[in-house]
Amino acid sequence: MQLPLDDTLWKAVIDTMEEGLMLVDPNGRIRFVNRAFEGLLGYSDAELRGKGCEIFQCDRCFTARADGLDKYCVLFKKGEAHRSECTFRHRDGRRLHLLKNAAVIRDRHGRIVGGVETLTDLSRVVAGEKLIASLQQQLRGRRQEASIVGESPAMRQVLDLAASAAQSDAPVVLYLSLIHI
């Protein structure tokens, strides 16, 4: 049995995607968004249809417009976008970090009839990177505050040598030998 490729099937396939998907016409007007897109940005398909994609205030598109490119989606100037990290404005106003892939859609005569974008949420990745950077900063601060405590003449000599060596860029190797008595 052959699977029928009708509109109902395609919508079901698109709505099972985890990535947000948006279709726009050549003027940058939104024609369709899938369920994942609705969940990601907080807008319903019905309230987005016919609106310009500038509603999302994509930082990549604003940069392109500032550089003198057209008033709407830069996709129609470049023809595609692969693994482009950007931010979109959620309906509640917060900025979301996203990974965008996009391509123009052409008819059988090669004319551009629209564009398709997929969006993957990078918010957790960005939050993780910020946490790692914060922890690295804390570790750098602790390393500077760390000290070795030693009162014996031999330990004092090792610490003095280490302090002296720290003033240069030369590599230093310290060998410690523990003697159990």
C-alpha positions in Angstrom: 0.0 0.0 0.0 1.3 3.4 -0.9 1.1 6.3 1.6 -1.0 9.2 0.2 0.9 12.5 0.2 -2.0 14.8 0.8 -2.1 18.0 2.9 -3.3 16.2 6.0 -0.3 13.9 6.0 2.2 16.7 5.4 0.7 18.7 8.3 0.9 15.7 10.6 4.5 15.2 9.6 5.4 18.8 10.1 3.6 19.0 13.5 5.6 16.0 14.8 8.9 17.9 14.3 10.7 19.1 17.5 12.1 22.1 15.6 9.9 25.1 15.0 9.0 25.5 11.3 7.8 28.7 9.6 6.8 29.2 5.9 6.9 32.8 4.6 5.9 34.2 1.2 8.4 36.2 -0.9 7.3 39.4 0.9 8.3 38.0 4.3 4.6 37.4 5.3 4.0 34.4 7.5 1.9 31.7 5.9 2.3 28.8 8.4 4.0 27.8 11.6 4.0 24.3 13.1 3.1 23.4 16.7 6.8 23.4 17.8 7.1 27.0 16.5 4.0 27.9 18.5 5.4 26.4 21.7 8.8 28.0 21.1 7.7 31.6 20.5 4.3 31.7 22.2 2.3 32.7 19.2 -0.4 30.6 17.5 -0.4 29.9 13.8 -3.7 31.8 13.4 -2.4 35.0 15.0 0.8 35.0 12.9 -0.7 34.3 9.5 -0.3 37.3 7.2 2.0 39.1 9.6 5.6 40.1 8.7 8.4 38.0 10.2 9.9 41.2 11.7 7.5 40.6 14.6 10.2 38.3 16.0 12.9 41.0 15.9 15.6 38.5 14.7 19.0 40.1 15.5 20.4 38.6 12.2 17.7 40.2 10.1 18.1 43.6 11.8 21.8 43.5 11.2 21.2 42.7 7.5 18.7 45.6 7.2 21.1 48.0 8.9 23.7 46.9 6.2 21.2 48.2 3.5 19.6 44.9 2.6 15.9 44.7 1.9 13.2 45.5 4.5 12.3 41.9 5.1 14.0 38.6 5.6 17.6 38.4 4.5 16.8 34.9 3.3 15.5 36.2 0.0 18.8 38.0 -0.7 21.1 35.1 0.2 18.9 32.2 -0.7 19.7 30.2 2.4 21.0 30.2 6.0 22.7 27.3 7.6 23.4 26.9 11.3 22.9 30.6 11.9 22.8 31.4 15.6 20.4 34.2 16.3 17.9 35.6 18.9 14.2 36.0 18.4 11.7 37.9 20.6 9.2 35.6 22.3 5.6 36.8 22.6 6.3 37.7 26.3 9.2 39.9 25.3 12.2 37.7 26.4 14.9 36.9 23.9 15.4 33.3 22.8 18.7 31.9 21.5 18.0 29.9 18.4 19.7 28.0 15.7 18.2 28.8 12.3 18.3 26.9 9.1 16.5 28.4 6.1 16.1 28.1 2.3 14.0 29.7 -0.4 11.4 27.6 -2.1 11.2 27.8 -5.9 8.5 26.6 -8.3 9.3 24.4 -11.2 10.2 27.4 -13.3 12.8 28.6 -10.8 10.8 31.5 -9.4 10.9 32.1 -5.7 7.5 31.4 -4.2 8.5 31.5 -0.5 10.9 30.5 2.2 11.1 27.9 4.9 12.9 28.3 8.3 13.5 25.8 11.0 14.4 26.9 14.5 16.1 24.9 17.3 16.0 26.2 20.8 19.6 26.9 22.1 18.5 28.5 25.4 19.7 25.5 27.5 23.0 25.4 25.6 23.5 29.2 26.2 22.6 28.9 29.9 25.1 26.0 30.2 27.8 28.0 28.6 27.1 31.0 30.9 27.3 28.6 33.9 30.6 27.1 32.7 32.1 30.6 32.2 31.0 31.6 35.7 32.5 28.5 37.3 35.7 29.0 35.3 35.9 32.6 36.6 35.3 31.4 40.2 38.1 28.8 39.8 40.5 31.4 38.4 39.8 33.5 41.5 40.3 30.6 43.9 43.6 29.6 42.2 44.9 33.2 42.8 43.8 33.0 46.5 45.3 29.5 47.0 48.4 29.2 49.1 50.8 26.5 50.3 51.5 26.5 54.0 54.8 25.2 55.2 57.1 26.2 58.1 60.1 23.9 57.7 63.3 25.4 56.3 63.1 22.9 53.3 59.5 23.9 52.6 60.4 27.6 52.8 63.2 27.1 50.3 60.8 25.3 47.9 58.3 28.1 48.2 60.9 30.8 47.7 62.2 29.1 44.6 58.6 28.7 43.2 57.9 32.4 43.9 61.1 33.4 42.1 60.3 31.1 39.1 56.8 32.6 38.9 58.3 35.9 37.8 59.4 34.4 34.4 57.7 32.6 31.6 60.1 29.6 31.9 58.5 26.2 32.6 59.1 24.9 36.1 58.9 21.3 37.3 58.7 20.6 41.1 59.6 17.1 42.3 58.5 16.3 45.8 59.6 13.3 47.6 57.8 12.1 50.7 59.8 10.2 53.3 57.9 8.3 55.9 59.7 8.0 59.2 
